[in-house]
Amino acid sequence: MKRLAFSCLTLCLLPLASCHTSAVEPDTLRFIIESSPNNLDLRQGTDSQSERVGGLIYDALVHKDDDLNLQPWLATSWERPDPLTWVFHIRSSVRFHDGKPLTADDVAFSIRSMTDGTLITAKGGAFNHVDRVLVTDPMTVTVHMKEPDSSLLFNLSDGLFGVVEKGAGRDEGLHPVGTGPFRFVDQVQDKDVLVERNPDYWNGAPSIARVRFEIVPDNLTTALEIKKGSADIESNVITLDMVHALQGLPGLKTESGPGARVDYANFNVNDPALHDPRVRQAIACAIDRPALIEAMWRGQAILADSLLPRGQWARATDAELPQYPHDVTRAIRLLEAAGLKPDRNGVRLRFTLKTSTDETTRLEAQVIQQELRAAGIDLQVRSTEFATFYSDITKGAFQMYMLRWIGANEDPDIFRYTTATAAFPPKGANRGRYTNPRVDALLKAANAEIDQEARRRDYVQVQQILATDLPSIPLWYPNNEVVHSTRLTNVKIDAGGSFDFLRTAKLR
């Protein structure tokens, strides 16, 4: 029935005439995104739009390649002479968008600002172990640590960190000045963000003169805009049924590939209804993830058992983790063990799931709502626009929510960021207020360890504990799906779903 409903929705796209193309701005790419970035300053922005758009305005010290390996970027090289010291050599002849040359002072300030109280940011927790940041010559920065931190390099990579000018304050995101391939022009909340080519970019100026990121929260509207030609591109916004309806239409092209993004459901573990791990396990058993992948993703997603993407060096194998296949009988048994008896209506548990107004997530939530009923669980779904939704979850004002990790989950430090006791917002993203001393100890040991195999053993134990306590349910890894007009060429998507392809893409 769900498949039929989704198909009927997408069929309504077909009668619309694709010849109703609005006036084209020849040098401007019209790129639809589903929400406004919450902060274009990469030191502060934590949502996917901030990291993707901000990643075009700012450069990081290191860059993730196609295999998620870290490569030189603004730092041409680095050494670790001892476990507590990192030395970064900064690229010369790089200029900010206002013409000022990049120096080690800017790099040092950018790191210090996340540790000394200049900024109060969730990303600051990733730099808790930084002790001192010294400029040892005009193009060299030395970072001294309070304790070993093997994840520091990843936290200085693209999407997670961007070098700002020395002195940039809390309002940097309103008028961002970076060294990236595009420079900021203007932003109107809930309308658009306009960036233009940086002609002096050190790694070669982009071909596209301007990109207008247009905010369209409704993905049916997004599909219609793409079909009409009044927008050029969307990336992982519309449903797979909509992608399917647009495939093969004149003037459009679809790019697909495996994704590193993970969609997940997160619990407030302090909520009385959800405090018992057996209740959370029961919810996991009641969700039919394979059916959701087939119905919602047309099979273009892979089941997830960890926040880390498949192929990531620290990811536990399926055989190493407890599993929660769809099993209503097991779900009921777990609820019984937790002392939850059915009322006269057969309901054992009532709670609320929060989502944004993102259409795919809302549809997924509605299907999950139906699935949970079979186990005697009454799930209410509440959807709000993204800013309100995001504010609620960072404040802990939720019982359960659904969201996705993009970029940050490509390194095992995601577990410190999301599950360490020290990572409660605003110092991190442990929004469900989960705490486990054993997890804290393992994370500390793993981050202090230099040997990668020893680190993996610690991180596997972390994943095993999390898969039992289940403060969150990893759901699936969706494929990347980008639909664009044929006037845009050379679109090469990466597993992380970033917008980095705009560095080399071209407009006809």
KEZAGU-801664 format. One record per atom (N, C-alpha, C): x, y negated, z. Coordinates in steps of 0.05 Angstrom, whole numbers, plus 5000, padded with zeros to 4 digits. Layout:
N
XYZ;...
This chain:
508
501750245000;500050005000;501749755000;503949765015;505749525016;507049474989;507949694976;509149664950;507149534930;504649624931;502649504914;502249214920;502149144946;501848864953;504148694942;506548784946;508948634936;508848614906;508148824892;508048824863;506048624853;503648614866;501648424858;502648134861;504148094883;505247834887;507147744865;508847934857;510847854837;509647844809;507547994804;506247984778;505147704771;504547554793;503447294788;505447104776;508047184777;510147024764;509947034733;509047264723;509347324695;507647134677;505147064684;503646894666;504846614662;506546524681;507546254679;509446224655;508946024639;510545984615;513345884622;515346024612;518045944619;518945704603;517245604584;518045374568;517645114583;516445124607;515944874622;518444804638;520544754625;523144694637;523244394642;523944324667;524244034674;526743934661;527043664662;529343534650;531843634663;533743724647;536243834657;538343614660;539643624684;541943444688;544343594677;545443524655;547443684641;549843754658;550743574676;553143624691;552643714720;550043754727;549343824754;548044104756;549244274773;548144534778;546044504800;543644614795;541444594814;541244864828;542144874853;542445124868;540445124891;538645314891;536645334912;537645494936;537345374960;537945504985;535345485002;535045665022;532545675036;532245495060;534445375069;534245195093;536545005092;536244775106;538444585108;540644695125;543144635118;545344715136;545044575163;545544715185;545244585211;547544405217;549844445205;552144265209;554244335188;554844155170;556844215149;559744225159;560144115183;562844135196;563144435204;565044565192;565344855197;566244915226;567144725240;567844775269;565244805285;563044695274;560544695289;558244855276;558244855249;556044995235;556245295238;554045425247;554045705252;552045865235;550345725221;548445865203;549745915176;548546095161;549746175135;549945945116;548045765116;548045545096;550445355103;550845305129;553145135137;555745255128;556045515132;558545645126;559045675096;556845705081;557145735052;557645475038;555945275045;556345005032;558744865044;559044885071;561444765083;564044885073;563945145066;566345275055;567245175029;565545015015;566344884990;567544604995;566944495019;567844225026;570444235041;570744435058;573144465074;574744705065;577344695071;579144925068;579845035095;580345295096;581245425121;584245475119;585445565140;588345625140;588845875123;587046075126;587346325111;584846395096;585046565076;582846625058;582346925056;579847005058;579147295055;579047365025;580447575017;580347654989;578047854986;577747974962;575548144956;575348384974;577548464986;577548705004;577648615033;576948365038;576848245065;579548235078;581748255063;584448215074;585047915074;586647825094;587147545098;589647465082;589347255066;591447155048;592046865054;594446765047;595146485051;593246295037;592746075050;591045865038;592245595045;591145445064;592445195072;595045265088;595045495100;597645595111;598945775090;601245695081;602645855060;603846105072;604346105098;605446345111;605146305141;605546525156;605446505185;607146735197;608046685221;609546895236;608346925264;608847155275;608047205303;610547305317;612347115326;614847205338;614547365364;612347325377;611647485401;608647495403;607547665420;604547695421;603047445429;604447245441;603147005450;603646765433;604946805410;605646575393;605046625364;603746425352;603346415323;604546165311;605946195289;607245965275;606045955247;604845725240;603645685214;605145475198;605745545173;607145355155;604945245136;604644975136;602344855123;603144775094;601344815076;601744745048;602144445044;604144375028;604744095023;603043994999;602943734995;601643614972;598643664971;597443704994;594443734996;593443475007;591243374995;590043125004;587043165011;586243015031;583343005038;581842855016;579242875017;577542744996;577842444996;578742325019;579042035019;581941945012;583542145003;586242084993;588442125014;587742155039;589842185060;591142455057;593742465060;595142725058;594642905082;594443165077;594143355099;596843405112;596843395139;599343455154;598743655176;600843735189;600543915212;598943785234;599043525236;597443385257;594443435254;593543445228;590643495223;589943785231;591743965224;591244245231;591144285261;593144175274;593244195304;590744075317;589943845308;587543715319;585143885314;584844005291;582544165284;582244395303;584444525310;584344745329;583844645357;585344435365;585044335392;582244245398;580944125378;578244005382;576244225390;576844475384;575044695391;575744815418;577744705431;578644825457;578844615479;578944365473;579444155494;576943995502;574644075493;572243935500;571343725480;572943675460;572143475439;569543555427;569243815422;566743925411;565644135430;563044145433;561744365447;560444535425;561644765419;560744915396;560845215402;558945365391;558945655395;561445785384;562745655364;565145765353;567545725372;567245555392;569445505410;570245755426;568445935430;569046185444;571246345431;571446325404;573446475389;576246375395;576446135408;579046015413;579645985443;578146135459;578546125488;581346185497;582746355482;585346445490;587546255481;586846035467;588945845459;589845675483;592345665488;593445505510;594345235500;596245225481;597344975471;597644995441;597244765427;597644745399;599644525394;601944595383;604144395380;604844355351;605444105344;606544045318;609544045320;610844245308;613744285312;615344145289;614044085267;615043905247;612643815230;612943625211;610643515197;608843715183;609943955177;608344155163;608344425177;608844425203;608944675218;607344645244;605544835250;603944845274;604545095289;605045075315;605545305332;603245315353;601945555354;599745595372;600745795394;600645695419;601345865442;598845965455;598646225461;596246345472;596546395501;594346395516;594346475544;594646775546;593546915527;593747205525;593647285496;594647525489;594647605460;591847595448;591647505423;589147495409;589547565380;589147815374;589647905346;587547805326;585247705336;583147605318;583447305312;585447175323;585746885317;585846835288;587346995273;587746945244;585046945230;583447155236;580847165223;579046925229;579246835254;577546605262;578546345250;580746345237;581746115222;581346145192;579646335185;579146385156;576746245146;576346255119;574346095105;571546175115;569845975117;567046015126;566845985156;568946055170;568946045200;570345805210;572145685194;573845465204;574545285180;574645035185;575444845165;577144625177;579244555163;581044345173;579844065168;579643915189;578543635187;580843445192;580343185186;582342985191;582642935222;585042885230;585542825258;583642605267;582342645289;580442445300;577542495293;576942685275;574142735268;572542815292;570242685296;568642735320;566342915316;564442895335;562143075334;560243015311;560442775300;558642705277;559942765250;562142915250;563542975225;561643105204;559843265214;558043405195;556143225180;555742975189;554042785176;555342655152;557942645153;559542525131;562142685128;562042935120;564343105121;566543025101;569043035110;571342975093;573243215096;573543365075;575243595076;577343585055;578543815048;580543835027;579544035005;577044125007;576044334990;575444254961;574544444945;574144404916;571844204910;570044164929;567843974925;567843774948;567143524942;566943324963;564043244967;563443174991;560643104999;559842844987;557342834978;556142584968;553842494985;551942674991;549542585005;548042835016;546542795037;544743005048;542242875058;539942995051;537342925062;536143175075;535743165101;534743395116;532243515103;532343775099;530043925088;529443855059;531343715046;530943655017;533243755001;535643645005;537943734989;540543645001;542743764990;545543684995;546843664968;548143434964;549443384938;552443374942;553943534927;556843524927;557843484899;560243384896;561443344869;564243454868;565143504845;567843614840;570043444852;571943574865;574343444875;576443464853;576843244838;578643264815;581543314822;582243264848;584943284856;585443534873;583643734871;583843964888;586444114882;587844184904;590544304902;590544574887;588344714887;588244974874;586844964847;586544734836;585344704810;582444604812;581744384800;579144264802;577044454790;574644474803;572544634791;571644524764;570344684749;569244604723;566644444726;565044524745;562344404749;562644134762;561443924751;561743654761;560343614787;557843704789;556243664813;554543904819;554043954844;552144164853;550144034872;547644074865;545443984883;544244224896;544644254922;543444474937;540644384946;538644494933;535844414938;534544604959;533244484979;532144645000;529244734992;528844994990;526245094983;525745335002;524245295024;523945505044;522145735035;520445695014;518645905005;519946044981;520446314983;521846444962;520146504937;517546494940;515946514915;516246264899;516346034912;516845784898;519545784886;521545894900;524245924889;524146084863;522846314863;522646474839;521346324816;519346174822;517946024801;519745804790;521245674807;523045464798;525245574780;526245814787;528345944771;527046014744;524646124744;523346214720;522745984701;521845754712;521145524696;523645384685;525945434697;528345294689;528845034703;527244984724;527544734740;529644774762;530845014764;533045064781;534845264766;537445254772;539445424757;540145684771;540045694797;541045924811;539945954839;539546194848;539046264876;540846494883;541546514909;543246734917;542046864942;541147114939;540047264961;537747134976;536146984961;533846844973;531246994967;530747064942;528147184935;528147484940;525747594942;525447884947;526448044923;527048304927;527848474905;525648514885;523148504894;520948524874;520948284856;521548044867;521647804851;524047814832;526347914842;528647954824;527948134801;526548344807;525748544787;523848404766;522048234776;520148104758;521547904739;523847794748;525247594732;527347724713;528047974719;530148104702;529148134673;530948074655;530348104627;528947864614;528147664630;526847434618;528947264603;528047134581;529946964566;531146744583;533646704580;535046484594;535846544622;535446794632;536146864659;538047104660;539647124680;541547344684;541647414714;542047664720;542247764747;544947884752;546147804775;548747924783;548148084809;549148324810;548648504833;551348624842;551448684868;553848814879;553548874908;555149064919;554949134947;555548894965;554148884987;554448655005;555648735032;557048545045;558048575072;556148475093;554248315085;552148205103;550748435117;550048395142;548448585157;545948445168;543548565163;541148465176;540748625202;539748485222;539548615249;537248495264;536348645284;534348555304;535748535331;535348315345;536648275370;534648255393;535348365416;533548365439;534548165461;532648045475;533247915500;533248125522;535648215529;535748455547;534948385576;534648125582;533748045608;530748025610;529348055587;526448045588;525348295602;523548265621;522548495636;521448725618;520248655595;519048855577;521249015562;523648895559;525649015542;528249075557;528249055583;530649075599;531749365598;530049565597;530849845598;531949935571;534450035569;535450115543;533750335529;532350495545;530550695533;528350575517;527450345526;525350205511;526450105484;528849995485;530049905460;530650135441;531450355452;531950595435;529350695423;527150685438;524550765428;523650585405;524150325407;523550145385;525150215360;527650285364;529350355341;528250615328;527450805344;526351055333;523751015318;522150815327;519550765315;519750615288;521950495283;522350345258;523250535236;521850545214;522550725192;524250565172;526850555178;528650385162;528950485133;529150745127;529150825099;526750735084;524350755096;521950665082;522050365076;523050215096;523349925092;525249865069;527550005068;529449965047;528250025020;526650235019;525350304993;523250094985;521650015005;519449834999;520349544995;522149455012;522849165012;525249114994;527049304993;529549264979;529849424954;527749574946;527849734922;530249924922;531050014946;533250194948;535950054947;535949784944;538549634940;539649544967;539749724986;540949665012;541849935024;543649925043;544750165056;544150145086;543350365098;542850375127;545350285142;544950125163;547050025180;546950155208;549250225219;549350325246;551250155263;552449955250;554349775264;554049495251;554849295265;554949025253;557149005232;559249165234;561449155215;560549285189;561449165166;560649285140;562249545135;561149705118;562449955110;565149895097;567150055104;569850005094;571549835111;570349695131;571949525149;573549705167;576049645172;577949835184;577149915213;575649745227;574949815255;572249935258;570749975236;568050075237;568050365245;566350435265;565950715272;564450855250;565051115247;563651275227;560851355238;559151435221;556451525229;556651745250;558651925246;558952165263;559852075291;561051835294;562051745320;559951595336;557551545324;555551385337;552951525342;551551465364;548851565368;547051465345;545151635337;543451565314;540551545323;539051375309;536251335315;534551365289;534451605278;532751645255;529851605262;528151545242;525351505247;524051755260;523051715284;521951945299;520051835320;517451835313;515451725331;515151885356;515352145354;515152325378;517452255398;519852215388;522152145405;521651865417;520551685402;519951415412;518051425435;515851585432;513851605454;515151735478;516751935474;518152075496;519951875512;521351705498;523051505511;521451305526;519151215515;517451025529;516251155555;515551415552;514651555576;516751565597;519251635589;521451645608;521951375622;521351165607;521750895619;519350805636;517350995639;515050935656;512850785643;512850775616;510750615602;508550805593;506250795607;503950955600;502050805583;500450945566;498550805549;496250695565;495350455557;492950345569;490450465555;488150365561;485750485549;485550445519;487250265508;487350225479;489750375467;491150535483;493350685473;495950525471;496050285482;498350115480;500150145505;502650205500;504650245521;506349995525;506749835504;508649615506;507649395488;507849145498;507148905482;509448705483;510348605461;512348395460;512148255433;513748035431;513647855408;516247855393;516047865367;518447845349;518347575336;520547425338;520747165325;522347185299;521447045278;522947025253;522746735243;524446675224;524146425209;521946465188;521346265173;519346295152;520446425126;522946525127;524046665105;522146895097;521246905072;519147085063;519947375067;522347445059;523147725061;523047815090;524147655108;524247735137;521447755148;519647565140;516847575150;515447835140;515947905115;514648145105;515848395119;518448395124;519648615139;518448635167;518048405180;516948405207;514048515207;512548455186;509848555185;509748855181;511548965165;511749255162;512549385189;514549275202;515449375228;513149365248;511549155247;509249135265;507349375261;506849445236;505149675231;506449935240;509049965235;510450215242;510350265273;510750045288;510950075317;508250165330;506050105316;503450185327;503250485332;504550635315;504350925317;505551025343;507350875355;508550945381;507250805404;504950675399;503550525421;504850265428;506150135409;507449885414;505949665399;505049465413;503549235402;505549005398;506348965373;508348765366;506948525354;507448285365;506448035354;508747905339;508147795315;510147665299;509647365299;511647215305;511446925305;513646805287;512746665266;514646545247;514546245249;516946115250;517045825250;519245735230;519145485223;521245385205;523945415218;526045425202;528645525211;529745365235;529545105234;530844945255;529645015283;526945045283;525645115309;526345395317;526345585298;527045855303;529845875314;531745735302;534545755310;534945625337;533545415343;533745285369;532745475391;530545615385;529445805405;531346025411;532546145390;534246375396;536846295410;537946065404;540345975418;539845915447;537345835453;536545775481;535646025496;535446255482;534546495494;531546515497;530046345482;527146335483;525946535463;526446785468;525346995451;525447255466;523847445456;524047725466;525647895446;525147845420;526547985399;526447805375;528647795359;528647645334;530047805312;529647725288;530947845265;532547635250;535047695244;536847515230;538947675215;540947545205;543147675190;545847555198;547847725196;550647625200;551947625172;553147395166;554547365140;557247255146;559347395138;562047295142;563247365169;561947275191;563047315217;563247615224;561647785211;561648065217;563748225201;565548075188;567548215172;570048275188;570048215214;572248275232;571048375258;572448555272;571248665297;570948455319;572048215315;571648005335;568647925337;567048015317;564147975319;563048085345;564248295356;563148415381;563748225405;566048105405;566647915426;564747675424;564247585400;562647345394;559647395402;558747645399;555947705403;555247865428;557247995441;556548165464;558248125489;560347965487;561947915511;560447745531;560847795557;559447645577;560247345575;562647295566;563547015564;562546875540;560947015523;560046895498;557146815498;555946765522;553246655523;553346375509;551246305494;551146035482;551345815505;552745595500;553845505474;556745605468;557745785485;560545875481;560846105462;558646205451;558646425433;555846485423;555546725413;552946795401;551747045415;552347085440;551047295456;548347185465;546547165446;543947025451;542047195467;542447455468;540747635484;541647665512;543947525519;545047535547;545747815556;546747975537;547648245544;550248235559;550548405579;553148415594;553748695602;556248775598;557149045605;560149015611;560949055636;563849025644;565649205627;564749445620;566449625605;566849515577;564849405565;565049285538;567049045540;566748885561;568548655564;571448745566;571948955581;574649055584;575749165558;574149315544;575049425518;575649205498;573949005497;574348785478;576948635485;577448595510;579848465518;582348625510;582148885515;584449065508;584849075478;582749095463;582949105434;584148855422;583448625433;584348375423;587248325430;588148445452;590948415460;592848605446;591748815435;593349025422;594148935394;596648995387;597748925360;597449165341;597749405351;597449645334;594549685325;594149695299;591449695289;589949955296;591250185296;589950435302;589050435332;590750325349;589950305378;587550115381;587649895366;585349715367;582849855358;583050005336;580650145326;579450325347;581150475362;580050655383;578450505403;579350265411;577850105430;575250005418;575349915393;572949815380;570850035375;571850275370;569950505366;568450545393;569850535415;568550575441;566550355446;567250105438;565349885441;562749945425;563150035400;560850085383;559150325394;560450515406;558950745418;557250645442;558450475458;556850365481;554550195471;555050025452;552949855441;550750015428;551550245415;549550405402;547850565422;548750575447;547150695468;545550485483;546850275491;545450055505;543449915486;544149895461;542549775439;541549495446;543349305452;542449025454;541448915428;542249035406;541248965379;541149215362;539449205342;539249435323;540349345296;542649445288;543549395260;541549535241;540549395222;538449495205;539449605178;540649425162;541549515135;543549305124;545049395104;546849225089;545549185061;544348955056;543148915030;545248855009;544748944984;546448864962;546148564958;548248444946;548048164938;546548154911;544647974909;543047934885;542947644878;544147564856;544147284848;542747264821;540747094819;539347044794;540046764785;540946734759;541746464750;541046434721;540946184712;540446124684;542946194668;542546244642;544846314625;546546074619;545745834627;547545604622;549745604643;549545774664;551645814683;553146064676;555746054673;557346284665;559646324685;560946554682;563246634699;562446644729;560146774734;559246804762;560247074772;562147064791;563347304802;562847304832;560747464841;560047464869;561847634885;562147574911;563747734929;562047874949;563148064963;561648224982;560448055004;561847845012;560847675034;558547495026;557847485001;555647314992;556247014994;558746934993;559546654995;558846514968;559146254968;558746104943;561446034930;563446194936;566146144925;566246164894;564346304882;564246324853;563946044840;563045844855;562745584843;565445454838;567545554850;570245454844;571145494816;570045714803;570945784776;568745814756;566245794765;563945814747;563845574729;562345604706;562245384686;559345344678;558745094671;556045024660;556344974630;554545094615;554545044586;553144774580;
